[in-house]
Amino acid sequence: MFMFPISLGIAATIRVGYNLGSASTEKAEISAYTSIMVGLMV
């Protein structure tokens, strides 16, 4: 029951970290915002 939200959080962390690591702060911000919105919908 809690596995889907945890996996979503892990995927969001990886996605934002990847964008920050490639010095793409705009993409990281969009990824973070999208992840929060998807998380709230679940």
N, C-alpha and C positions, 0 to 999 in steps of 0.2 A: 504494500500500500504506500509506503514512503519511498520506494525505490525510484519511481519516476521523478519526483521532485529533486531527489539527490542527484540523479544522473543528469538532470537538466542543469542543476547548479554547477556540477563538475564540467559539463560541456561549455557552459557560459564562461567559467573561469579560464578554461583552456583557450577559448576563442578570443577573449579580451587580452589575455596574456600574450598570445601570438601577435595580435595587432600592436600591442605596446612594444613588444620586442622588435618588431620591424619598423618602429618609429612612425607608426600610422595612428596618431592619437585621435583623428576624426573617426576613423573606422572603429577604433576601440570604444569611443563614446557611443557610436551608433549601436554597436554590438551589446554594450552594457545596457543601454536603454531598451533595446529590443528584448533582451533576456529578462529584464525586470517586468516588462509588459506581458510577456508570455508566461512568466512565473505567476503573475497575478491572475491571469486567466485560468490557470490550472487550479 
